[in-house]
Amino acid sequence: MDILIKTFQVIFALSILVLVHELGHFLFARLFRIRVDKFYLFFNPYISLVRCKKVNGKWRFKFFSRNVPDRYSMEESDFDSLPADDWRKDEHNTEYGLGWLPIGGYCKVAGMIDESMDRASLSKEPKHWEYRSKPAWQRFFVMFGGVLFNLIWAIILYSAMLYTWGERYLQNKDAIYGVTCSDLAKEIGFRNGDKVLAYDNVLLETEDFRMLSITLIRTRPEMITVLRDGDTTRFRFDEKYIALLLNDPYLFEPHQTDPNAPFVVLAIPDSSQNAASGLMAGDRVVAINEVPTRTIADVQSLLHLYANSTIVATVERRDEAIEGGGETHEIALLVNHEGKIDIYLQSHEFSITTKTYSFLSSIPAGASKAYTTVANYVRDLGLIFTPKTQAYKSVGSVIAIGNIFPSSWNWSIFWNITALLSIMFAVLNLLPIPALDGGHILFVLFEMITRRKPGDKFLEYAQMAGMVILFAIMILAFGNDIFRLFN
């Protein structure tokens, strides 16, 4: 069931993004009176689930129909012999459809060299309603329309989410007891209880605590500044850790309690390896294997020495209302491989920052969030094109996309991920690779600057080269996903 929910979310989110993107191309093409032959959600090799078109003023539908030759791939005599009600006769209206292969969609603009490689139509003299007959500035907007609509869609989603749910997050400055480190964080140089102050000269007081690890990856600072035991400490960050961080970006959790406070049990989960140990809520650990402990930090430092073993904890049971209260007890406890005994401690309630937005204030806030997301994603792409970071190993396909969706339905999370994917879709399509919008835009800009239009043959070869590059990227992405599945 979890896989089905994730799969449905991926298909639903990507379908929305494809429709929005292709709608951008479609509307700008129609604005400039360029004919759009087909507009499809999902690809339709051999057959289409649904297709519809306005013929002689009436909408006609076909279901589970086999694809027929396009108008341009037919000889004139064959075209003339078609029945009067064949919708290929009504060339000026767009055919809309739903394919059966749920991995994208397309908008086939007449007279444009695209992934369809429709040489038949391009071999004829350009018509006034074709893409190739229009001025360069109009062709620019037709190609940029998909990216523009994806960006606008992200702004709409972010604005709607801020208006509906607002924002709730823990500011870094409010994690008053510092961080609890993973093993990788300790290897980098962090220590439990550190308060992260800055990466290079960028102060992190108001940073969302959850983003500290991601910000570290994106900024790749030379120096990290922390507050440790009341003193400011600086240490160098080695970029060799970027590759490890991309696979395990969760370096920190906020330290829930003052490390100098007593080690007092709040609760023992039923799933804990020590659920049946006899440890009780309110117990205070005062010694580990007869070594006195006064604070949480004392206990944690000793527990790490006894990972994957059993220790004897001396505890004070102060609640005299329960059996054994007011006495000292020795309890055997199992320590896991992380040096933890899997219990909850009495903790501090953090000050959570909450922001609400009116309808009007949510729009600029949504635009600002979209802008920040674009800037961050561009930095992420920079990592991929920096070989020494080995970030290319983190490139993923739809399998990786599926893994970021939760296994249970949550509208807030779904729309947040969809907005992020819309930004990613826009930025990736702007890459100057032939076969992507960015490649077409590059050629149009070249024409606008030099007043020289690239020839159709050149554009065909460029399109084929771009498709080879895209297939190579897809192979890398699927290869990475498959490798992660079996490792």
C-alpha positions as CSV (number, residue, x, y, z in Angstrom):
1,M,0.0,0.0,0.0
2,D,2.9,2.4,0.8
3,I,4.3,1.9,-2.7
4,L,0.9,2.5,-4.3
5,I,0.5,5.8,-2.4
6,K,4.0,7.0,-3.3
7,T,3.5,6.0,-6.9
8,F,0.1,7.8,-7.2
9,Q,1.7,10.9,-5.6
10,V,4.6,10.9,-8.1
11,I,2.3,10.5,-11.1
12,F,-0.2,13.1,-9.9
13,A,2.5,15.7,-9.1
14,L,4.4,15.2,-12.4
15,S,1.2,15.2,-14.4
16,I,0.3,18.6,-12.9
17,L,3.8,20.0,-13.6
18,V,3.8,18.6,-17.2
19,L,0.3,20.2,-17.9
20,V,1.4,23.5,-16.5
21,H,4.7,23.5,-18.5
22,E,3.1,22.5,-21.8
23,L,0.3,25.0,-21.2
24,G,2.9,27.7,-21.1
25,H,4.1,26.7,-24.6
26,F,0.6,26.3,-25.8
27,L,-0.8,29.6,-24.7
28,F,2.1,31.7,-26.0
29,A,1.9,29.8,-29.4
30,R,-1.8,30.6,-29.7
31,L,-1.2,34.2,-28.6
32,F,1.1,34.6,-31.6
33,R,-1.3,32.7,-33.9
34,I,1.0,29.7,-34.2
35,R,-0.8,26.4,-34.9
36,V,-0.5,23.7,-32.2
37,D,-1.1,20.3,-33.8
38,K,-1.3,18.2,-30.6
39,F,-1.5,18.7,-26.8
40,Y,-1.1,15.5,-24.8
41,L,-0.7,14.4,-21.2
42,F,1.4,11.3,-21.1
43,F,3.1,9.8,-24.2
44,N,1.1,7.8,-26.6
45,P,3.2,5.4,-28.6
46,Y,1.0,3.3,-31.0
47,I,-2.3,4.0,-29.2
48,S,-4.0,6.8,-27.2
49,L,-6.4,6.3,-24.3
50,V,-8.4,9.3,-25.2
51,R,-8.2,11.9,-28.0
52,C,-10.5,14.7,-28.9
53,K,-10.7,17.5,-31.5
54,K,-13.2,20.0,-32.7
55,V,-14.2,19.1,-36.3
56,N,-16.7,21.1,-38.3
57,G,-17.7,23.0,-35.2
58,K,-18.4,19.8,-33.1
59,W,-16.2,18.0,-30.5
60,R,-15.3,14.5,-31.5
61,F,-13.8,11.9,-29.2
62,K,-12.0,8.6,-29.7
63,F,-11.1,6.1,-27.0
64,F,-8.4,3.5,-27.0
65,S,-7.7,4.3,-30.6
66,R,-4.6,3.5,-32.7
67,N,-2.5,6.3,-33.8
68,V,-2.9,7.3,-37.5
69,P,-0.4,9.1,-39.7
70,D,-0.2,12.8,-39.2
71,R,-1.3,15.1,-42.0
72,Y,2.3,16.0,-42.9
73,S,3.5,12.4,-43.2
74,M,0.8,11.7,-45.9
75,E,1.0,12.2,-49.7
76,E,-1.3,14.9,-51.0
77,S,-3.4,12.3,-52.9
78,D,-3.9,10.2,-49.7
79,F,-4.9,13.3,-47.8
80,D,-7.4,14.4,-50.4
81,S,-9.0,11.0,-50.4
82,L,-9.8,11.1,-46.7
83,P,-13.5,11.3,-45.8
84,A,-14.8,14.8,-45.2
85,D,-15.4,14.1,-41.5
86,D,-11.9,12.8,-40.9
87,W,-10.5,15.2,-38.3
88,R,-7.2,15.4,-40.0
89,K,-9.0,17.5,-42.6
90,D,-9.6,20.2,-40.0
91,E,-5.9,21.1,-39.7
92,H,-6.3,24.4,-37.8
93,N,-7.7,22.9,-34.6
94,T,-5.6,21.2,-31.9
95,E,-5.9,17.5,-31.1
96,Y,-6.0,17.0,-27.3
97,G,-5.3,13.6,-25.8
98,L,-4.3,11.3,-23.0
99,G,-1.5,8.8,-23.6
100,W,-1.0,5.5,-21.8
101,L,2.7,6.0,-20.8
102,P,2.6,8.2,-17.6
103,I,6.1,9.7,-17.9
104,G,5.4,13.2,-19.3
105,G,3.5,14.9,-22.1
106,Y,4.1,17.1,-25.1
107,C,2.8,20.1,-27.0
108,K,3.5,19.7,-30.7
109,V,3.9,23.2,-32.2
110,A,3.7,23.4,-36.0
111,G,6.9,24.1,-37.8
112,M,9.2,23.5,-34.9
113,I,12.1,21.1,-34.7
114,D,11.5,19.2,-31.5
115,E,11.8,15.6,-30.1
116,S,9.2,14.4,-32.7
117,M,11.8,15.0,-35.5
118,D,8.9,15.7,-37.9
119,R,11.0,16.1,-41.1
120,A,7.9,15.7,-43.4
121,S,6.4,19.0,-42.3
122,L,9.8,20.8,-42.3
123,S,10.5,19.7,-45.9
124,K,7.7,22.0,-47.1
125,E,7.7,25.8,-47.6
126,P,7.1,27.6,-44.2
127,K,3.5,28.7,-43.7
128,H,2.6,31.9,-42.0
129,W,1.1,30.0,-39.0
130,E,4.2,28.0,-38.3
131,Y,6.7,28.5,-35.5
132,R,9.7,28.9,-37.9
133,S,7.9,31.8,-39.7
134,K,7.5,33.9,-36.6
135,P,9.9,36.7,-35.4
136,A,12.7,35.6,-33.0
137,W,11.2,37.5,-30.1
138,Q,7.9,35.6,-30.4
139,R,9.7,32.2,-30.7
140,F,11.6,33.2,-27.5
141,F,8.4,33.6,-25.5
142,V,6.9,30.4,-27.0
143,M,10.0,28.5,-25.7
144,F,10.3,30.4,-22.4
145,G,6.6,30.0,-21.7
146,G,6.9,26.5,-20.2
147,V,9.6,27.6,-17.7
148,L,7.7,30.8,-16.9
149,F,4.5,28.9,-16.1
150,N,6.4,26.4,-13.9
151,L,7.8,29.3,-11.9
152,I,4.4,31.0,-11.6
153,W,2.9,27.7,-10.5
154,A,5.5,27.4,-7.8
155,I,4.7,31.0,-6.6
156,I,1.0,30.1,-6.5
157,L,1.6,27.0,-4.5
158,Y,4.0,28.6,-2.0
159,S,1.6,31.5,-1.5
160,A,-1.4,29.2,-1.0
161,M,0.5,27.1,1.5
162,L,1.7,30.1,3.5
163,Y,-1.9,31.5,3.5
164,T,-3.4,28.2,4.5
165,W,-0.9,26.8,7.0
166,G,1.6,29.6,7.6
167,E,5.1,28.6,8.8
168,R,6.3,26.8,12.0
169,Y,10.0,26.1,12.5
170,L,12.7,26.1,15.1
171,Q,15.2,29.0,14.6
172,N,18.8,28.0,15.2
173,K,19.2,30.5,18.0
174,D,16.3,28.9,19.9
175,A,18.0,25.5,20.0
176,I,19.5,26.8,23.3
177,Y,21.2,23.5,24.3
178,G,23.0,23.1,21.0
179,V,23.1,20.1,18.8
180,T,23.1,16.3,19.1
181,C,25.6,15.0,16.5
182,S,25.5,12.1,14.2
183,D,28.8,10.1,13.8
184,L,29.4,11.9,10.5
185,A,29.0,15.3,12.2
186,K,31.6,14.3,14.8
187,E,34.0,13.2,12.1
188,I,33.5,16.6,10.4
189,G,34.4,18.4,13.7
190,F,31.2,19.1,15.5
191,R,30.5,18.0,19.1
192,N,27.4,17.3,21.1
193,G,26.2,20.6,22.7
194,D,27.8,22.8,20.1
195,K,25.8,25.9,19.1
196,V,26.3,26.4,15.3
197,L,27.0,30.1,14.9
198,A,28.3,30.7,11.3
199,Y,29.5,29.1,8.1
200,D,32.4,31.4,7.0
201,N,31.0,34.8,7.7
202,V,27.3,34.0,7.2
203,L,25.5,34.1,10.6
204,L,23.0,31.4,11.2
205,E,20.9,32.8,14.1
206,T,17.6,32.9,12.3
207,E,18.3,29.8,10.1
208,D,15.6,27.1,10.2
209,F,17.4,24.5,12.4
210,R,16.3,21.7,9.9
211,M,18.3,23.4,7.2
212,L,21.7,23.6,8.9
213,S,23.0,20.5,7.2
214,I,21.6,21.5,3.8
215,T,23.1,25.0,4.1
216,L,26.4,23.4,4.9
217,I,26.3,21.4,1.7
218,R,25.2,24.4,-0.4
219,T,27.7,26.9,1.0
220,R,30.7,24.6,1.3
221,P,32.4,27.0,3.8
222,E,36.1,27.0,4.5
223,M,35.5,27.7,8.2
224,I,32.7,26.7,10.7
225,T,32.2,28.7,13.9
226,V,30.5,27.1,16.9
227,L,30.0,28.0,20.6
228,R,31.5,25.2,22.6
229,D,31.6,25.1,26.4
230,G,31.1,28.9,26.5
231,D,34.0,29.6,24.1
232,T,33.8,30.4,20.3
233,T,35.6,27.7,18.4
234,R,36.4,27.6,14.7
235,F,37.5,24.6,12.6
236,R,38.0,23.9,8.9
237,F,35.5,22.1,6.7
238,D,36.9,19.6,4.3
239,E,35.0,19.3,1.0
240,K,35.6,15.6,0.9
241,Y,32.6,15.3,3.2
242,I,30.2,16.7,0.6
243,A,29.7,13.3,-1.0
244,L,28.9,11.7,2.3
245,L,26.6,14.5,3.3
246,L,24.6,14.1,0.1
247,N,23.9,10.5,1.1
248,D,23.2,11.3,4.8
249,P,22.4,15.0,5.1
250,Y,20.9,14.8,8.7
251,L,23.9,15.8,10.8
252,F,22.1,17.3,13.8
253,E,19.1,17.1,16.1
254,P,18.5,19.9,18.6
255,H,19.8,18.9,22.0
256,Q,16.6,18.4,23.9
257,T,18.0,19.1,27.3
258,D,20.8,21.0,29.0
259,P,23.8,18.6,28.9
260,N,24.7,19.9,32.3
261,A,21.3,18.9,33.8
262,P,20.8,15.6,35.7
263,F,20.0,12.5,33.6
264,V,16.3,12.1,34.5
265,V,14.0,9.6,32.6
266,L,10.8,11.0,31.1
267,A,9.5,7.7,29.5
268,I,10.6,4.4,28.1
269,P,9.1,3.6,24.7
270,D,7.5,0.1,24.3
271,S,9.8,-0.4,21.3
272,S,12.9,0.2,23.4
273,Q,15.4,-2.6,24.0
274,N,15.1,-1.6,27.7
275,A,11.3,-1.6,27.9
276,A,11.4,-4.5,30.4
277,S,14.5,-3.5,32.3
278,G,12.7,-2.1,35.3
279,L,13.7,1.5,34.6
280,M,10.9,3.9,35.4
281,A,9.9,7.5,34.6
282,G,11.4,9.9,37.1
283,D,14.5,7.7,37.7
284,R,17.8,9.7,37.9
285,V,21.0,8.0,36.7
286,V,23.8,8.7,39.2
287,A,26.4,6.1,38.1
288,I,27.3,3.9,35.2
289,N,29.2,0.7,36.1
290,E,30.0,2.3,39.4
291,V,31.4,5.4,37.8
292,P,29.6,8.5,39.3
293,T,27.6,10.7,36.9
294,R,26.2,14.0,37.7
295,T,25.0,15.3,34.3
296,I,23.5,14.1,31.0
297,A,26.9,14.8,29.3
298,D,28.6,12.4,31.9
299,V,26.1,9.6,31.1
300,Q,26.3,10.0,27.4
301,S,30.1,10.0,27.3
302,L,30.2,6.7,29.3
303,L,27.4,5.1,27.2
304,H,29.5,5.6,24.0
305,L,32.3,3.5,25.6
306,Y,29.9,0.6,26.0
307,A,28.2,0.5,22.6
308,N,26.7,-2.9,21.8
309,S,27.1,-4.1,25.4
310,T,25.3,-4.2,28.7
311,I,25.9,-1.7,31.6
312,V,24.7,-1.5,35.2
313,A,23.1,1.9,35.9
314,T,22.7,3.1,39.5
315,V,19.5,5.1,39.7
316,E,17.7,7.1,42.4
317,R,14.0,6.6,42.5
318,R,12.8,9.7,44.2
319,D,9.0,9.1,43.9
320,E,8.2,7.6,47.3
321,A,4.6,6.9,46.2
322,I,5.7,4.0,44.1
323,E,7.3,0.7,45.1
324,G,11.0,1.2,45.7
325,G,10.6,5.0,45.8
326,G,13.2,6.9,47.9
327,E,15.7,4.2,47.3
328,T,18.7,3.5,45.0
329,H,18.5,0.7,42.5
330,E,21.0,-1.0,40.2
331,I,19.5,-1.8,36.7
332,A,21.1,-3.7,33.8
333,L,20.6,-1.8,30.6
334,L,21.3,-2.7,27.0
335,V,23.4,-0.1,25.0
336,N,22.8,-0.1,21.2
337,H,25.5,0.4,18.5
338,E,25.0,4.2,18.7
339,G,25.8,4.3,22.4
340,K,22.2,4.9,23.4
341,I,19.8,3.2,25.7
342,D,16.7,4.3,23.8
343,I,14.7,6.3,26.3
344,Y,13.2,9.8,26.5
345,L,14.7,12.4,28.9
346,Q,12.9,15.2,30.6
347,S,13.4,17.9,28.1
348,H,13.0,21.6,27.4
349,E,10.1,22.9,25.4
350,F,11.6,25.0,22.5
351,S,10.3,28.3,21.4
352,I,8.9,27.6,18.0
353,T,8.6,30.4,15.5
354,T,5.1,30.7,14.0
355,K,4.2,33.0,11.1
356,T,0.7,33.6,9.7
357,Y,-0.1,35.4,6.4
358,S,-3.0,37.2,5.0
359,F,-4.1,36.6,1.4
360,L,-2.2,39.8,0.2
361,S,0.9,39.2,2.3
362,S,1.1,35.6,1.2
363,I,1.8,36.5,-2.4
364,P,5.1,38.4,-2.0
365,A,6.1,35.8,0.7
366,G,5.4,33.0,-1.8
367,A,7.4,34.8,-4.5
368,S,10.3,35.3,-2.1
369,K,10.2,31.6,-1.1
370,A,10.2,30.6,-4.8
371,Y,13.2,32.9,-5.5
372,T,15.1,31.4,-2.6
373,T,14.3,27.9,-3.8
374,V,15.5,28.7,-7.3
375,A,18.8,30.2,-6.0
376,N,19.4,27.2,-3.7
377,Y,18.7,24.7,-6.5
378,V,21.1,26.5,-8.8
379,R,23.7,26.0,-6.1
380,D,22.8,22.4,-5.9
381,L,23.4,22.0,-9.7
382,G,26.8,23.7,-9.2
383,L,27.7,20.8,-6.9
384,I,26.8,18.2,-9.6
385,F,29.1,19.9,-12.1
386,T,31.9,20.0,-9.5
387,P,33.5,16.5,-9.9
388,K,35.5,16.5,-6.6
389,T,32.2,16.7,-4.6
390,Q,31.0,13.5,-6.3
391,A,27.5,15.1,-6.2
392,Y,26.8,13.5,-9.6
393,K,26.4,10.2,-7.7
394,S,23.3,11.7,-6.1
395,V,21.5,12.4,-9.4
396,G,18.2,10.4,-9.3
397,S,15.3,9.4,-11.5
398,V,11.6,9.1,-10.8
399,I,12.6,6.4,-8.2
400,A,14.4,9.0,-6.2
401,I,11.6,11.4,-6.6
402,G,9.2,8.8,-5.3
403,N,11.3,8.3,-2.2
404,I,10.9,11.9,-1.1
405,F,7.1,11.6,-0.9
406,P,5.6,10.3,2.4
407,S,4.0,6.8,2.5
408,S,0.8,8.4,3.9
409,W,-1.2,11.2,2.3
410,N,-0.5,14.7,3.6
411,W,-1.6,17.7,1.5
412,S,0.8,20.1,3.0
413,I,3.8,17.9,2.3
414,F,2.5,16.9,-1.2
415,W,2.1,20.5,-2.3
416,N,5.4,21.5,-0.8
417,I,7.2,18.8,-2.8
418,T,5.2,19.7,-6.0
419,A,6.3,23.3,-5.7
420,L,9.9,22.2,-5.3
421,L,9.6,19.9,-8.3
422,S,8.1,22.7,-10.3
423,I,11.1,24.9,-9.6
424,M,13.5,22.0,-10.5
425,F,11.6,21.4,-13.7
426,A,11.9,25.1,-14.6
427,V,15.6,25.3,-13.8
428,L,16.5,22.0,-15.5
429,N,14.6,23.0,-18.7
430,L,16.7,26.2,-18.8
431,L,20.0,24.3,-19.2
432,P,21.5,25.2,-22.5
433,I,21.2,21.6,-23.9
434,P,19.6,21.1,-27.3
435,A,16.3,19.2,-26.9
436,L,15.6,21.2,-23.8
437,D,13.9,24.6,-23.8
438,G,17.2,26.2,-22.8
439,G,18.8,24.9,-26.0
440,H,16.1,26.3,-28.2
441,I,16.2,29.6,-26.2
442,L,20.0,29.7,-26.7
443,F,19.6,29.4,-30.5
444,V,16.9,32.1,-30.6
445,L,19.1,34.5,-28.5
446,F,22.0,33.8,-30.8
447,E,19.7,34.8,-33.8
448,M,18.5,37.9,-32.0
449,I,22.0,39.1,-31.3
450,T,23.7,38.1,-34.6
451,R,20.7,38.5,-36.9
452,R,21.6,35.1,-38.3
453,K,19.2,32.2,-38.1
454,P,20.6,28.7,-37.6
455,G,19.7,26.4,-40.5
456,D,17.1,23.6,-40.1
457,K,19.8,20.9,-40.7
458,F,21.9,22.4,-37.9
459,L,18.9,22.4,-35.6
460,E,18.1,18.8,-36.5
461,Y,21.6,17.6,-35.6
462,A,21.6,19.7,-32.5
463,Q,18.3,18.2,-31.4
464,M,19.7,14.7,-31.9
465,A,22.9,15.5,-30.0
466,G,20.8,17.0,-27.2
467,M,18.6,13.8,-27.0
468,V,21.8,11.7,-26.7
469,I,22.9,13.9,-23.8
470,L,19.5,13.5,-22.1
471,F,19.5,9.8,-22.6
472,A,23.0,9.7,-21.0
473,I,21.7,11.7,-18.0
474,M,18.7,9.4,-17.7
475,I,21.0,6.3,-17.7
476,L,23.1,7.9,-15.0
477,A,20.0,8.7,-12.9
478,F,18.5,5.3,-13.2
479,G,21.9,3.7,-12.6
480,N,22.4,5.6,-9.4
481,D,18.9,4.7,-8.2
482,I,19.4,1.0,-8.9
483,F,22.8,1.1,-7.2
484,R,21.2,2.6,-4.1
485,L,18.4,0.0,-4.1
486,F,20.9,-2.8,-3.8
487,N,23.4,-1.2,-1.4
